[in-house]
């Protein structure tokens, strides 16, 4: 499945908000440099869907605040 993510970086507190069935708004503490924010976004989405058995990849928007992520559930156990 593909999801759309709107990202805001350098916030004091992190949050993830589901805005629709396939869209999320995410705030992260990391800066948007050297892939730090992207790595944290992937971690947060994995937690949202259950850490074990979930493969998350950024499909487009690596350098943008609007991203499309691919989320593949490999194993139904959480």
C-alpha positions as CSV (number, residue, x, y, z in Angstrom):
1,X,0.0,0.0,0.0
2,X,1.1,3.6,-0.6
3,X,0.6,6.4,1.9
4,X,1.1,10.1,1.6
5,X,3.1,11.9,4.3
6,X,3.4,15.6,5.0
7,X,6.5,16.2,7.1
8,X,7.6,19.1,9.4
9,X,11.1,18.9,10.8
10,X,12.9,20.4,13.9
11,X,10.0,20.3,16.3
12,X,10.5,20.0,20.1
13,X,8.0,17.1,20.3
14,X,7.3,14.4,17.7
15,X,3.9,13.5,16.6
16,X,2.1,11.4,14.0
17,X,-1.4,12.2,12.9
18,X,-3.6,10.2,10.5
19,X,-5.4,12.8,8.4
20,X,-7.2,10.3,6.1
21,X,-7.1,6.6,5.2
22,X,-3.9,7.0,3.3
23,X,-2.4,10.2,4.6
24,X,-0.4,11.2,7.6
25,X,1.1,14.4,9.1
26,X,4.3,13.9,10.9
27,X,6.5,16.2,13.0
28,X,10.0,15.1,13.9
29,X,12.8,16.5,16.0
30,X,15.5,15.8,13.4
31,X,16.8,18.3,10.9
32,X,16.2,17.7,7.2
33,X,19.8,17.0,6.4
34,X,21.9,13.8,5.7
35,X,18.7,11.8,5.7
36,X,18.1,12.1,9.4
37,X,14.5,13.2,9.2
38,X,13.7,10.5,6.5
39,X,15.1,7.8,8.8
40,X,13.0,8.9,11.7
41,X,9.9,9.1,9.5
42,X,10.3,5.5,8.4
43,X,10.8,4.5,12.1
44,X,7.5,6.3,13.1
45,X,5.5,4.7,10.2
46,X,6.9,1.3,11.1
47,X,5.7,1.8,14.7
48,X,2.3,3.0,13.5
49,X,1.8,-0.2,11.5
50,X,3.5,-2.6,13.9
51,X,7.3,-2.9,14.0
52,X,7.6,-6.6,13.2
53,X,7.0,-7.6,9.7
54,X,6.5,-4.2,8.2
55,X,8.7,-2.9,5.3
56,X,8.6,0.9,4.7
57,X,10.3,2.6,1.8
58,X,10.3,6.2,0.7
59,X,9.1,6.0,-3.0
60,X,9.2,9.7,-3.8
61,X,9.9,13.0,-2.1
62,X,13.3,12.2,-0.6
63,X,14.1,15.9,-0.4
64,X,10.6,17.3,-0.1
65,X,8.2,17.8,2.8
66,X,5.6,15.8,0.9
67,X,6.5,12.2,0.5
68,X,4.9,8.9,-0.8
69,X,5.8,5.8,1.2
70,X,5.4,2.2,0.4
71,X,4.2,0.1,3.3
72,X,4.3,-3.6,2.9
73,X,3.1,-5.9,5.7
74,X,5.1,-9.1,5.5
75,X,4.0,-10.7,8.7
76,X,0.7,-10.1,10.6
77,X,2.3,-10.6,14.1
78,X,2.9,-7.4,16.1
